[in-house]
Amino acid sequence: MTNSAAPDSRNNTKPVQSDAEPAVGGAQLGKMLLEVGPLGVFFFANSQGGIFWGTGCFMAATLVALSLSFIIYKKIPIMPLISGVFILVFGALTLWLHDDLFIKIKPTLVNTLFGSILAAGLFFNQYLLKYVFGEVFRLRDEGWKLLTIRWAMFFFLLAALNEIVWRNFSDEFWISFKLFGIMPLTLVFAMSQVGLLKKYDASPKTP
């Protein structure tokens, strides 16, 4: 009597590794580099030729970064786009009038604008971050509300910090603070929201 054992599909099944997660991670890293790159150019150019030379290079690098973002990702995220427009407008005023006040108050105005837009949305019970990140995160309305409140307050904090730094410290310190202070602070704040994202996650649960 011959015993023919059927192959155990559990033992022969190999886990399928998806390339989706590395691709997403690579895309996020690329977007972050496109946002940080112009600041790095600003920092280096300022150290070599002063704030007006740095401003011109900052504007050029911003145009390159926005163009690359459109070429690579077929779109430009709304916040980098608005920030880029402000950089070009206030950078042009800085060079035209030879007054660095304009490029220094740009972060204050941009962050105040972002914070005010989010706060105005909350006033009308509209969670505007949902329209920006709705394709990335699925949250319950309470989660979107809390996330919007936190980001609005954070934008106002960044605006206040910019005012404090440019009014009380040297140009070199202010530019260094933008690159080595604001960017890490933003990353830390974004990472600190992971608990909220998990708590109010509304994604369908897989059995």
KETI-586924 format. One record per residue: residue number from 1; x, y, z of N, C-alpha, C in turn; residue in three letters. Coordinates in pm, whole numbers, padded with zeros to 5 digits. Layout:
REM KETI-586924
  seq   neast  nnorth     nup  caeast  canorth    caup   ceast  cnorth     cup  type
  NUM       X       Y       Z       X        Y       Z       X       Y       Z   ala
...
This chain:
REM KETI-586924
  seq   neast  nnorth     nup  caeast  canorth    caup   ceast  cnorth     cup  type
    1   00086  -00119   00000   00000    00000   00000   00090   00124   00000   met
    2   00068   00204  -00099   00154    00321  -00116   00088   00443  -00058   thr
    3   00161   00510   00029   00112    00635   00087   00170   00751   00008   asn
    4   00086   00820  -00064   00132    00938  -00139   00092   01063  -00063   ser
    5   00189   01126  -00004   00161    01245   00077   00153   01367  -00013   ala
    6   00047   01440   00004   00032    01564  -00074   00130   01667  -00023   ala
    7   00188   01740  -00115   00283    01842  -00069   00216   01947   00017   pro
    8   00285   01984   00122   00232    02083   00216   00254   02221   00158   asp
    9   00143   02282   00119   00154    02413   00055   00207   02518   00150   ser
   10   00187   02494   00281   00235    02591   00378   00387   02596   00381   arg
   11   00449   02477   00363   00594    02471   00368   00657   02525   00240   asn
   12   00583   02513   00127   00639    02553  -00001   00608   02696  -00037   asn
   13   00522   02758   00045   00484    02895   00014   00588   02991   00066   thr
   14   00640   03072  -00024   00740    03170   00015   00675   03307   00028   lys
   15   00712   03380   00128   00651    03512   00144   00685   03600   00024   pro
   16   00584   03666  -00023   00602    03756  -00137   00638   03893  -00085   val
   17   00751   03941  -00126   00795    04073  -00082   00755   04175  -00185   gln
   18   00685   04273  -00139   00637    04377  -00229   00739   04490  -00237   ser
   19   00751   04545  -00357   00840    04659  -00377   00769   04790  -00350   asp
   20   00641   04782  -00309   00563    04904  -00291   00619   04989  -00179   ala
   21   00649   04924  -00062   00695    05002   00052   00828   05071   00026   glu
   22   00931   04999  -00030   01054    05071  -00063   01031   05183  -00162   pro
   23   00940   05162  -00258   00914    05266  -00358   00855   05390  -00293   ala
   24   00760   05366  -00199   00700    05479  -00128   00804   05551  -00045   val
   25   00888   05474   00026   00992    05535   00106   01088   05616   00022   gly
   26   01125   05562  -00096   01214    05633  -00185   01153   05762  -00236   gly
   27   01023   05758  -00264   00954    05878  -00313   00952   05986  -00206   ala
   28   00925   05947  -00081   00922    06044   00028   01061   06104   00051   gln
   29   01165   06021   00040   01301    06070   00057   01335   06170  -00055   leu
   30   01293   06136  -00178   01318    06225  -00289   01250   06359  -00272   gly
   31   01126   06357  -00226   01052    06483  -00204   01119   06565  -00094   lys
   32   01167   06498   00011   01231    06570   00120   01360   06636   00071   met
   33   01437   06566  -00013   01560    06622  -00066   01531   06743  -00155   leu
   34   01422   06736  -00231   01386    06849  -00317   01346   06971  -00234   leu
   35   01292   06948  -00115   01254    07059  -00028   01375   07115   00048   glu
   36   01465   07026   00092   01580    07069   00170   01691   07123   00081   val
   37   01702   07073  -00041   01809    07111  -00131   01827   07261  -00149   gly
   38   01720   07336  -00182   01735    07481  -00196   01786   07550  -00070   pro
   39   01746   07501   00047   01798    07559   00172   01948   07535   00186   leu
   40   01992   07416   00144   02135    07388   00146   02212   07481   00053   gly
   41   02155   07506  -00065   02216    07600  -00159   02221   07740  -00098   val
   42   02112   07781  -00033   02105    07912   00033   02216   07925   00137   phe
   43   02230   07822   00219   02330    07822   00325   02471   07835   00268   phe
   44   02502   07755   00165   02636    07757   00107   02664   07888   00034   phe
   45   02569   07932  -00048   02589    08056  -00125   02605   08177  -00034   ala
   46   02527   08180   00074   02539    08291   00169   02677   08293   00233   asn
   47   02731   08176   00265   02863    08170   00328   02973   08215   00233   ser
   48   02947   08204   00102   03047    08241   00004   03034   08385  -00045   gln
   49   02911   08435  -00059   02893    08566  -00120   02798   08660  -00050   gly
   50   02747   08622   00066   02655    08710   00138   02510   08680   00108   gly
   51   02420   08749   00178   02278    08713   00174   02214   08743   00039   ile
   52   02261   08846  -00032   02198    08877  -00160   02237   08775  -00267   phe
   53   02362   08736  -00269   02404    08628  -00357   02333   08499  -00317   trp
   54   02322   08474  -00188   02251    08355  -00141   02105   08356  -00181   gly
   55   02042   08474  -00176   01901    08484  -00215   01880   08449  -00362   thr
   56   01968   08501  -00448   01958    08469  -00589   01973   08321  -00616   gly
   57   02071   08259  -00550   02091    08114  -00566   01974   08035  -00508   cys
   58   01918   08085  -00398   01801    08022  -00336   01684   08020  -00433   phe
   59   01661   08132  -00501   01553    08141  -00598   01575   08044  -00714   met
   60   01698   08040  -00766   01729    07950  -00877   01712   07804  -00836   ala
   61   01762   07770  -00716   01750    07632  -00667   01605   07593  -00645   ala
   62   01524   07689  -00600   01381    07663  -00579   01313   07633  -00712   thr
   63   01344   07710  -00815   01287    07684  -00948   01327   07545  -00999   leu
   64   01453   07509  -00979   01500    07377  -01021   01427   07268  -00945   val
   65   01412   07284  -00813   01346    07183  -00730   01199   07165  -00769   ala
   66   01128   07275  -00793   00988    07266  -00834   00976   07200  -00971   leu
   67   01068   07233  -01061   01066    07173  -01195   01092   07023  -01187   ser
   68   01191   06983  -01107   01221    06841  -01091   01105   06766  -01028   leu
   69   01039   06830  -00931   00923    06768  -00866   00814   06740  -00968   ser
   70   00791   06836  -01059   00688    06817  -01161   00729   06710  -01262   phe
   71   00857   06708  -01300   00905    06610  -01398   00901   06469  -01341   ile
   72   00946   06454  -01216   00958    06320  -01156   00824   06268  -01107   ile
   73   00747   06353  -01037   00624    06307  -00972   00497   06351  -01044   tyr
   74   00512   06425  -01155   00399    06470  -01238   00307   06568  -01166   lys
   75   00352   06619  -01053   00274    06720  -00981   00364   06789  -00879   lys
   76   00320   06905  -00832   00393    06978  -00729   00302   06989  -00607   ile
   77   00342   06935  -00492   00258    06945  -00372   00225   07090  -00340   pro
   78   00106   07111  -00287   00053    07247  -00270   00139   07332  -00177   ile
   79   00188   07275  -00066   00264    07357   00030   00400   07399  -00024   met
   80   00479   07306  -00085   00603    07352  -00148   00579   07451  -00262   pro
   81   00467   07437  -00332   00435    07529  -00441   00411   07670  -00386   leu
   82   00329   07680  -00281   00302    07812  -00222   00429   07872  -00165   ile
   83   00507   07790  -00095   00633    07839  -00038   00727   07885  -00149   ser
   84   00730   07810  -00260   00816    07847  -00372   00777   07980  -00433   gly
   85   00645   08003  -00447   00598    08131  -00501   00641   08246  -00410   val
   86   00629   08227  -00279   00671    08330  -00185   00822   08355  -00194   phe
   87   00900   08247  -00209   01045    08262  -00221   01079   08346  -00343   ile
   88   01014   08318  -00456   01043    08391  -00579   01001   08537  -00570   leu
   89   00882   08561  -00514   00833    08699  -00504   00916   08780  -00406   val
   90   00935   08727  -00284   01008    08802  -00182   01158   08804  -00211   phe
   91   01208   08700  -00278   01347    08703  -00320   01371   08811  -00424   gly
   92   01277   08824  -00518   01289    08929  -00620   01284   09067  -00556   ala
   93   01195   09086  -00458   01189    09215  -00388   01319   09243  -00313   leu
   94   01376   09137  -00253   01502    09152  -00181   01613   09202  -00273   thr
   95   01622   09140  -00392   01729    09178  -00486   01700   09313  -00551   leu
   96   01574   09336  -00585   01539    09461  -00654   01561   09583  -00565   trp
   97   01514   09573  -00440   01525    09685  -00346   01652   09680  -00262   leu
   98   01728   09572  -00280   01851    09550  -00205   01823   09562  -00054   his
   99   01719   09494  -00013   01675    09496   00127   01643   09353   00167   asp
  100   01723   09296   00260   01704    09156   00298   01584   09133   00389   asp
  101   01513   09240   00424   01394    09224   00509   01293   09130   00445   leu
  102   01278   09140   00314   01172    09064   00246   01196   08913   00253   phe
  103   01319   08871   00228   01347    08728   00232   01342   08675   00375   ile
  104   01367   08765   00473   01364    08722   00613   01221   08705   00666   lys
  105   01129   08788   00619   00992    08776   00669   00911   08674   00590   ile
  106   00969   08623   00479   00896    08524   00400   00850   08403   00482   lys
  107   00938   08338   00563   00892    08224   00643   00781   08262   00740   pro
  108   00789   08383   00797   00684    08428   00889   00550   08434   00819   thr
  109   00548   08494   00701   00422    08510   00627   00369   08375   00579   leu
  110   00457   08290   00527   00413    08159   00475   00355   08074   00587   val
  111   00426   08064   00699   00377    07980   00810   00250   08038   00872   asn
  112   00242   08171   00880   00119    08232   00930   00003   08205   00835   thr
  113   00031   08210   00705  -00073    08180   00606  -00122   08036   00620   leu
  114  -00029   07940   00629  -00069    07801   00644  -00150   07779   00772   phe
  115  -00100   07836   00883  -00172    07821   01009  -00310   07884   01005   gly
  116  -00321   08001   00942  -00450    08070   00933  -00549   07995   00845   ser
  117  -00499   07938   00735  -00587    07861   00647  -00643   07739   00720   ile
  118  -00557   07669   00793  -00603    07552   00868  -00701   07593   00978   leu
  119  -00672   07704   01047  -00761    07751   01153  -00895   07795   01097   ala
  120  -00893   07862   00981  -01019    07904   00919  -01103   07784   00879   ala
  121  -01036   07680   00829  -01108    07558   00796  -01176   07497   00917   gly
  122  -01106   07497   01030  -01165    07444   01154  -01287   07525   01195   leu
  123  -01282   07657   01175  -01395    07742   01211  -01521   07702   01134   phe
  124  -01502   07657   01010  -01615    07613   00927  -01631   07462   00926   phe
  125  -01570   07395   01027  -01577    07249   01039  -01525   07178   00915   asn
  126  -01422   07235   00854  -01357    07173   00739  -01213   07138   00779   gln
  127  -01179   07011   00767  -01045    06966   00806  -00960   06961   00678   tyr
  128  -00892   07072   00648  -00827    07089   00519  -00712   06992   00497   leu
  129  -00649   06946   00606  -00543    06847   00589  -00595   06719   00527   leu
  130  -00724   06694   00544  -00784    06575   00485  -00777   06580   00333   lys
  131  -00787   06701   00275  -00780    06715   00130  -00637   06704   00080   tyr
  132  -00541   06733   00169  -00400    06726   00131  -00345   06585   00148   val
  133  -00380   06520   00260  -00322    06390   00293  -00425   06276   00291   phe
  134  -00543   06304   00240  -00649    06202   00240  -00615   06078   00162   gly
  135  -00525   06089   00062  -00485    05973  -00015  -00378   05891   00057   glu
  136  -00315   05950   00158  -00208    05883   00231  -00259   05822   00361   val
  137  -00342   05899   00435  -00394    05853   00563  -00546   05846   00558   phe
  138  -00600   05748   00630  -00745    05738   00649  -00772   05751   00798   arg
  139  -00831   05864   00834  -00857    05891   00975  -01004   05920   00996   leu
  140  -01048   05894   01121  -01181    05939   01160  -01179   06091   01170   arg
  141  -01296   06153   01162  -01304    06299   01162  -01239   06359   01286   asp
  142  -01254   06293   01400  -01193    06345   01523  -01041   06350   01508   glu
  143  -00984   06249   01440  -00841    06247   01417  -00796   06360   01326   gly
  144  -00872   06383   01217  -00839    06494   01126  -00846   06628   01199   trp
  145  -00944   06641   01287  -00959    06766   01362  -00837   06791   01451   lys
  146  -00798   06690   01528  -00684    06705   01618  -00555   06729   01540   leu
  147  -00538   06657   01428  -00418    06674   01347  -00412   06816   01289   leu
  148  -00527   06866   01246  -00532    07001   01190  -00499   07106   01296   thr
  149  -00553   07088   01416  -00525    07182   01525  -00375   07183   01556   ile
  150  -00316   07066   01563  -00174    07057   01597  -00086   07123   01491   arg
  151  -00117   07096   01363  -00035    07154   01257  -00055   07305   01248   trp
  152  -00176   07352   01271  -00200    07497   01270  -00117   07565   01379   ala
  153  -00117   07508   01500  -00040    07564   01609   00110   07557   01579   met
  154   00151   07449   01515   00294    07433   01482   00337   07539   01380   phe
  155   00253   07566   01280   00286    07669   01182   00299   07806   01248   phe
  156   00209   07836   01340   00218    07963   01413   00347   07970   01497   phe
  157   00384   07856   01555   00509    07850   01633   00629   07877   01543   leu
  158   00631   07817   01423   00741    07840   01330   00749   07987   01290   leu
  159   00634   08050   01269   00631    08192   01234   00692   08276   01347   ala
  160   00655   08244   01472   00708    08318   01586   00859   08296   01601   ala
  161   00904   08172   01582   01046    08143   01593   01127   08219   01488   leu
  162   01073   08225   01366   01144    08298   01261   01160   08445   01298   asn
  163   01053   08505   01352   01061    08645   01391   01165   08666   01501   glu
  164   01168   08577   01597   01263    08589   01707   01406   08579   01656   ile
  165   01432   08482   01569   01569    08456   01525   01621   08566   01433   val
  166   01542   08604   01330   01599    08702   01235   01613   08841   01298   trp
  167   01531   08871   01398   01539    09003   01462   01651   09013   01565   arg
  168   01698   08900   01615   01791    08904   01727   01928   08840   01699   asn
  169   01943   08779   01583   02069    08711   01554   02121   08751   01416   phe
  170   02242   08706   01386   02306    08742   01260   02240   08670   01143   ser
  171   02269   08718   01020   02217    08654   00900   02262   08509   00892   asp
  172   02388   08483   00925   02443    08348   00918   02369   08255   01014   glu
  173   02342   08304   01134   02271    08221   01231   02128   08195   01184   phe
  174   02064   08297   01128   01926    08280   01081   01918   08176   00971   trp
  175   02009   08181   00875   02009    08084   00765   02041   07945   00816   ile
  176   02137   07935   00908   02169    07804   00968   02049   07750   01044   ser
  177   01977   07838   01112   01859    07795   01187   01752   07740   01094   phe
  178   01736   07802   00977   01638    07752   00880   01671   07610   00836   lys
  179   01800   07584   00812   01841    07453   00762   01855   07349   00872   leu
  180   01923   07386   00981   01955    07289   01086   01863   07296   01207   phe
  181   01770   07392   01207   01676    07402   01317   01533   07372   01273   gly
  182   01485   07448   01174   01346    07433   01132   01318   07295   01071   ile
  183   01407   07250   00981   01383    07122   00915   01383   07005   01014   met
  184   01484   06990   01101   01478    06881   01200   01358   06894   01294   pro
  185   01326   07018   01333   01212    07039   01421   01082   06993   01354   leu
  186   01069   07022   01225   00949    06980   01151   00942   06829   01140   thr
  187   01055   06764   01115   01058    06618   01105   01021   06554   01238   leu
  188   01077   06608   01347   01045    06554   01480   00897   06571   01510   val
  189   00843   06688   01478   00701    06712   01504   00614   06616   01422   phe
  190   00649   06599   01294   00571    06508   01208   00574   06365   01262   ala
  191   00692   06322   01306   00704    06186   01360   00628   06171   01490   met
  192   00615   06279   01566   00544    06273   01693   00394   06254   01674   ser
  193   00346   06270   01550   00202    06254   01524   00165   06109   01489   gln
  194   00263   06021   01488   00235    05881   01451   00134   05818   01546   val
  195   00146   05848   01676   00051    05793   01773  -00091   05835   01743   gly
  196  -00111   05961   01706  -00244    06009   01670  -00296   05939   01545   leu
  197  -00208   05921   01446  -00248    05854   01322  -00293   05711   01349   leu
  198  -00223   05644   01439  -00261    05506   01472  -00391   05501   01553   lys
  199  -00405   05593   01646  -00522    05593   01733  -00652   05615   01656   lys
  200  -00649   05705   01557  -00770    05740   01484  -00772   05682   01344   tyr
  201  -00692   05577   01322  -00687    05512   01191  -00823   05456   01154   asp
  202  -00870   05489   01034  -01001    05441   00988  -00986   05347   00869   ala
  203  -00866   05293   00848  -00845    05202   00737  -00922   05073   00759   ser
  204  -00971   05010   00652  -01042    04881   00669  -00951   04778   00731   pro
  205  -01002   04707   00830  -00923    04607   00901  -00924   04476   00821   lys
  206  -00805   04425   00791  -00797    04297   00720  -00805   04183   00820   thr
  207  -00884   04080   00790  -00899    03968   00884  -00770   03890   00901   pro
